[in-house]
């Protein structure tokens, strides 16, 4: 069982990731308000943006999340690490390489955010 301190580290890590995702979603809405209506699509719809600004925002988000995970995973107990890594596996996070195997796209951000929120 995870300690209170461990749960706090996990919660803080999740909150930082959620904050980064929220900032990216907000920025995408500003860049392209019409496409922002498509954000809540389900994760099976793998549409990719053609707008360079959108691509950069999403790539920056992916890098930010990878960096947050690199900084925070070592602070977590084995059980909390496993819990988080099992969740991230569905988004193709490779815990050995400490990177996401695939690129994020605009259509998964809302689902990813909701999934993270549900882990709190």
C-alpha positions in Angstrom: 0.0 0.0 0.0 1.3 3.5 -0.9 2.0 5.9 1.9 0.4 9.4 2.2 3.7 11.0 1.1 3.7 8.7 -2.0 0.1 9.5 -2.8 1.0 13.2 -2.5 3.9 12.8 -5.0 1.6 10.9 -7.4 -1.1 13.5 -7.1 1.3 16.4 -7.7 2.8 14.6 -10.7 -0.7 14.1 -12.2 -1.7 17.7 -11.5 1.4 19.0 -13.3 0.6 16.8 -16.3 -3.1 17.9 -16.3 -2.0 21.5 -16.1 0.3 21.1 -19.1 -2.5 19.4 -21.1 -5.0 22.1 -20.1 -2.6 24.8 -21.3 -2.1 23.1 -24.6 -5.9 22.6 -25.1 -6.4 26.3 -24.3 -3.7 27.3 -26.7 -5.1 25.1 -29.5 -8.5 26.7 -29.0 -6.9 30.2 -29.4 -5.0 29.1 -32.6 -7.9 27.3 -34.2 -11.4 27.8 -32.6 -13.1 25.8 -35.3 -11.0 22.7 -34.8 -11.3 23.0 -31.0 -14.8 21.7 -31.3 -13.2 18.4 -32.4 -11.1 18.1 -29.3 -13.5 15.8 -27.4 -13.4 13.1 -30.0 -12.6 9.6 -28.8 -9.1 8.1 -28.8 -9.7 5.9 -31.8 -9.9 8.9 -34.1 -6.3 9.5 -34.9 -6.5 12.7 -36.9 -3.4 14.7 -37.2 -3.2 18.4 -37.4 -1.6 20.0 -40.5 -1.1 23.4 -38.8 2.6 23.8 -37.8 1.7 25.8 -34.7 -0.6 23.0 -33.5 2.0 20.4 -34.2 4.6 22.3 -32.3 2.2 22.8 -29.3 1.4 19.1 -29.2 5.1 18.1 -29.6 6.0 20.5 -26.8 3.3 18.9 -24.6 4.7 15.5 -25.2 8.2 16.6 -24.3 6.9 18.4 -21.2 5.0 15.3 -20.0 8.1 13.1 -20.7 10.2 15.5 -18.7 7.7 15.6 -15.8 7.6 11.8 -15.7 11.4 11.6 -15.7 11.6 14.0 -12.8 8.8 12.4 -10.8 8.7 8.7 -11.4 11.8 8.0 -9.3 10.1 9.7 -6.3 7.2 7.2 -6.4 7.0 3.9 -4.7 6.9 0.8 -6.9 3.2 0.4 -6.6 2.5 4.1 -7.6 5.0 3.8 -10.4 3.3 0.7 -11.7 -0.2 2.3 -11.4 1.0 5.4 -13.4 2.9 3.4 -16.0 0.0 1.0 -16.5 -2.2 4.0 -17.2 0.4 5.6 -19.6 0.8 2.3 -21.5 -2.5 2.9 -23.3 -0.9 6.1 -24.6 2.1 4.0 -25.7 4.6 5.3 -23.1 7.7 3.2 -23.1 9.0 3.2 -19.5 12.4 1.8 -20.7 13.1 4.6 -23.2 11.1 7.1 -21.1 9.3 8.3 -24.2 6.0 8.0 -25.9 6.3 5.7 -28.9 3.8 7.6 -30.9 3.0 11.2 -31.4 0.1 12.8 -29.7 -2.7 14.3 -31.7 -5.3 16.9 -31.1 -8.1 14.3 -30.9 -6.8 12.5 -27.8 -6.0 15.5 -25.6 -9.5 15.8 -24.0 -9.7 12.0 -23.3 -6.2 12.0 -21.9 -7.0 15.0 -19.7 -10.2 13.3 -18.4 -8.3 10.0 -17.8 -5.7 11.8 -15.8 -8.3 13.7 -13.8 -10.0 10.4 -13.0 -6.8 9.1 -11.4 -6.7 11.9 -8.8 
